[in-house]
């Protein structure tokens, strides 16, 4: 069965046909590291992590690049506000991003290029664009001439007039046309910058990704991903720069974009006070719960993110891990899930909603069958979960957390309660249950004994 993905460029779902099946090339826009990342930044990281896992299952080699933008006006402002340097700010928040994404069980990409390490590649691309008549120098700025590209606007399906109106770009006197965008801009003596043929300055944001892709993946790649908000102007401008710099050849074969995140039904924004950082959410929920919540809607749909959704996701994972805990004595089984419904769902444009339904079906089957459960069902549950970056913890660890002195104390109380019941000291048994309940511990009695988990 083939992988099908929705291609923003054609506005249709298409069978994935790689440029070279022996090596798949994928690039996803990463964060601008000026602050802790919010849940909206986490959604593409999780979505394309699932795609990365699926592609690795299908093809012998996958090169996945996700960049770090470590030079930007926002970083400059943050450095000024914190009384620090842009290097220190970028390093601090790049490390925070890596830590937060690891908590969400996101695999490290094959390549994680930093913008500031690619200034020569950026300047080389600018020179090529100037020499080919697609860029011009004016008042210390180098700008891309959008009218020089015949099909500029094709990706976002907009006319030049529509794009100019929607972009709210600065209509500066040094621009030939209001929609022309900056490739290189001058820096003051106090601002970060680099020497260039056009003077002391720094690159435009759009240029950075084009140069990093060319440097690490070549002139053409299979998949380029990111949030829907990047379609215009960022990805439109990336496409323009790259294709014009490389003689008009196709830059990206499949463009993929995830939908927006709303918070309790409203668009997330600092002004509304509903801004959710991943770091703050991790203080209240395990990373796997946040990941599950982000996968609970189709990636192209808007996702209404809320604490209710996180609570529901925690309950769902409790159910799934509960089935794994109950069936822990089953002998392991190697399984090929290629023809299974959950696997087919992921091949159908990453339909994680249907894949999650299949996880629940398998868990229900394990619970229903009890001691007669089929080991293959447990293996299917684990294998499908792995493709989604889920269910990879030991069930006891999931329910109890990492081992600690408190865990040992709880275990001892559970044993004492069992002994009290055998001795018909029901008052003591009830007292222990009440004590543990007050501490957020749920006891689950069965014919095999008593297990516990944190609520």
N, C-alpha and C positions, 0 to 999 in steps of 0.2 A: 504494500500500500504506500502511496506517495504522500509526502508532506505537502499540505496546501496552506498558503498564507495569503492574507489580504495585502495587496500592494497598493499603497496610497497613490502611486503614480498613475496606475490604470483604474483606480477606484473599483477593483474587483478582486475576488479570491482566485488565486492561480496555483497550479501545480508548481512546486519548487523544482526548477531545473538549474543546477549550479553551473557556473562558468567553467569550473574544473572540479569534477567530483572527487578528485584525490586530495583536494585542499579547499575547504570552505572558508571564506573570509567575511567576517562580520564586525561592524563597528557600531558602537552605541555611545551617544554623548553622555559624558559623566558630569560630575558636579563642578561648580565654581566654588572653590574652597575659601569662603570668607566668613562662614558661620556653621553651626551645627545643621545638618541636613534635615529637612522636614519629610513628612510621610509622602508628599508628592514626588520628592526625589527618589524615594525608595521604590515606588511602583515600577518604573522602567527597569531598575536594577533587578527586581524580583522577576518581572515578566521575561526579560531577555536572558536571565539566568536559567529559567525553564527551557527557553528555546536553545540555549547553549547545551544543556543536558540532552535534549532531544536530538540535536544535530550530531552530537558526539556518539549517540547510539546508532545513527544512520550512516555516518561517514568516517573514514579512517583518520582524517586530520581536520581539525577546526581551529582556525586562528581567530580569537575573539579579542578585539581591542576596545577598551573603554578608557577615555582620556580623563585627565585632571587639568582643569583650567586654573592655573596658578598665577595668572596676570590678568587683571581686570580692574575696572574703575571701582567696583564694589569692594574688592580686596584692598585697594588703596584707601578707601574711606574707612574700612574696618581697622586698618593699621593705624590710621590717624586717630580714630576714636579710642583705641586701646593703647595708644602711645607705644606702638611696636613697629616692626618693619614688615613689609609685604612678604618677605621670605619666611619670617617667623609665623605670621598669620596663616600663610598657605600650608606650611608644614604642620602646624597645630591642627588645622581643620581637615587636612588630608588624612592624618592619622586617626582623627575622630571618625571620619567617614569609613575608613577601612575597618575600624573596630565595630561600628554600628552595623555595617553590611555583613560582617562575619557572624554577628548575633542573629541575623536573619537567615543564616545558613546559605549565603550567597557565595558561590565559588569565585576565587580570584580569576580575573580574565587572563588570557594568555599574555597580553601586552597591556601595560597601563602607562601610556606616554604622558609626560608632563609638558605643557605648552612651552615653558621657558627653556626647555632642552632642545627646542626645534626652531630657534630663530634663523639659522642658516637656511633651513628648508623653506621657511616662510619667505625670506627675502629672495630666494631663488625663484619661487613661484611668482612673486610680484614682478620680478624682472621679466620673466617669460610672458606674463600677461601684458606688460607694457610693450614689449617687442612685437607682440601679435596684435596690437591695436585694441585690446580689451580693457586697458587701464590707462590712466593719465595722472600726471603730477601737477598739483596746483597748491600754492601757498603752504608748502611743507607736507601736504597730504597726498597720499596716493589713493585714488578712487577707482572702483570698478565701473565701467561704462555699461550700464544695463542695456542700452539700446544697441550695443554692438553684438548682442547675442539674439539671434533670431527667435528662439523659442523660450526666452526668459519668462518665467511665470508658469511654465507647463506643469511643474510639480504641484503647486498650490492652486492651479486652475484659475488664475486671476490675470486680468489685464494690467498693463502698467499703471493706468489711472487708478484702478481699484487698489493696487498694492501701495501706491503712494499715499492714498487717502487712509488706508488701514494701518500703515506702518508708523504713522506719527513721527516720521524721520525729520531730522533737522534740515531745513532747506537753507543751506549755507551758500554764501556768495561764491565760494570756490567750486561749487558743483555745476557741471554742465546741465544736469537734469536732477530734479529733486529726489528721484529714486536711486541715484548712484550711491553706493555704499563704500565705507572706508576699508581699505586694505592696510594702510599704515597711517598713523597720525603722530604729530609732533608732541613731545613731552617738554615740560618746563624743566629748568635746572633742578627744581625740588621734586619732580616726579620721576618714577622709575622709567628707564628707557635704555635703548641700545643704539649703538652707532649703525648707520645704514647709508646707502647711496643717496637717501633723501633727507638725511639729517638725523639728529638725535630724536628717537621716538619709540613707539611700541606698536604691535600689530593690532588689527581689528579682530574682534571675536570670531567672526565667520571664517576668517582665513586660517585660524589656528587648526581647526579640525581638518580642513582640506590638506594642509601641509603634513599633518601627522598621519593621515590616511595614506598619502602618496609615499611618505617615508617608510612606513611599515607594511603596508598592504598592496601598494602599487596603484596604478591609474584607475583600475576597475575593481569593484568588490561585489559580493553577492547580496549582502543585506546591510542596510543602514537603519538603525532604530533610534527611538527617542520618544519623548512626550509629544502629544498633539500640538502643544503650543509652539513647538520648534519648526513646524512645517514652513511657516513664513514668519519672519524673514530668514531664519538661520539656515534651514535646510535648502530653501530655494537658492540662497546665496552660495552655500557650499557647492551645490550642483553647478551653478554658473561658473564659479572660479575654477573648479576642477575640470569640467569638460572643456572650457576654453583654454586652460593651460595645457591640456593633453590632446589638443587637436580635434576636439569635438566628439571623441569617443564616449560611449556610455559610462557614466561614473558609477552608478548604483543600479543593480538589476531589480532589487525589491526594496522598497521603502516601507518600513513598519512603524506605526505610531500608537502608543497607548492613550487611553482616554484620561480625562481630568478626574481629580478627586475633590469631592465636596465634603464638608464637615457638617454633620447633622442637617443636611439639605441645603447648606449655603456654601458658596465658593470659599475656599480657604484663603484667608488673608490676615496679615498682622493687624490691619485697621479694625477688623471685626472681632479680634481677640480670640479667633478659633484656630490659630496657628499651632500645629502639632509637630514637634520635633521627634525624630526616632528615639533620641536619647531619653527624652521625658517619658515616652511610651514604654520604653524598656524598663523603666523603674517600676512599672505597674504590671507588665505582662511579659511572659517569655517571648523571645524573638520568633519562635515558631508560630505563636499565636498571631503575631503581626503579619508574618508571611502568609499564613492561611487566610487571614482576612483579605489581604491584597489579591489573593487568587480566587476569592469566592465569587467574583464577577468576571465576565469575559473582559480580557485586557483592553478591547476597543470601546467598551462601554464606560460611561461615567460610573464612578464608585462612590456611594454615599458612606463615608467612613464615620464611625461613631463608637462610643464605648459599648453600646449594645451589640454592635457587630463584633467587637473584640471578645465580649463575654460569650456570644454565640460560637465564635471560633474556638474559644477555650473549651466549651462544652463539647463541640464536635471532636476535637482532638482527644479529649478525655474518653469519648466513646470509642474512637479508633484505637487508642493505646490500650483501652480496657480489653478490647478483643485480642490484641497482641499479648497482653498479660495473661488472659485466660488460656490462650493456646500456646503458651511458652514451652510446654512439654512436647509439642509436636516435633517430629524429626524433620530437619531442614530438607528442603526440596529445591533443586534447580528448576527454574521455570522459564519458558519463553513466552513473554506476554505480547508478542508481535500481533497476534490476531485478537487480542482481548479488547473489549469495549473501551476501557479506560485509555489504553494506548492509542486506539483509533481516534478517540476524542482529542488527544493532544496533537495528533497529526492533522486534525481538522482545524487549522488556524488557532492552535493552543486553546482548545475549548476546555478550560480548567473546571468550568461549572459541571460539565458532564463527567469529567474525570473524578471530581470530588464525590459525585453521586455514586460512581462505581466503587470508590473507597468505602463508602458507607454500606453499599450492598455486600461487599466482601466481608466487612466486619459483622454485619447482621447474620450472614451465613455461618461464620465462625461461632458466633454466640448461640445461634439456634441449634447447631449440630453438637455443641459441647464436646464430650469425649470422642464422639464419632466424626469430628471435623476433619476435613480433607487438608493434609499438609500443603497441598498445592494452592489452596485458597489463601493460606497465610503467606506463602511465598509470593503470590500475586499482589497481595496487599502491600508487602514490603517493597517489591520491585516497582510497582506503580508509584508508591510514595516516594521512592528514591528519585524517580524521574521528575517529581515535582518539588524535590528538596524537603520532603516531609517524612515523618515516622522513622527517623534514623537513630533516635535515642533508645536506650534500654527502657522498657515500660516502667520498671521500678524507679529508675532515675527520673522519668517524666513525672510520676505521681509524687515521689518523695523529695525530689531535688537531689543535689549533690550530697553525699554522705557527710554527716556532722555529728557532734555530740548530742544535739537535739534529736537526731534520727535514732540514735542508740537508746536514748531515754524513752522515745515513743515506742520503739520495739519492745522495750522492757515492760512498759505499761500494757501493751497489747497482750504480752505473755501473761502478765499478772491477771488481766481481765479474764483470759481463757481459763486460768487456774481457779479463779474465783467462781466462775460459772460451773466448773466441774465439781467444786466443793459446795455448790448451791448457795454461795454467798452472793446473792443477786444484788444486794444493796451496794456492795463494793464494786461489782461489775458495772452497775449503772452509774456509779460515781465516777469511775474511770472514763466511761463513754462521755459523760457530761463534761469532764475536764478536758478531754481531747477535742470535743466539739467546740468548746470555748476557745481553744487554741487554733481553730481552723482545720482540724484533722477529721476526715470522714472515714469511718470504719465500715468495711464491707464484709459481712459474714457469709460464708458458703460452707458446703459440706467438706471442702478441703481446708477449712480454717478461716482465719480473719486476716484480711489485708487492709492496708490503710493508704490514704492519699491526702494531699493537701487540697482544700476546697478551691 
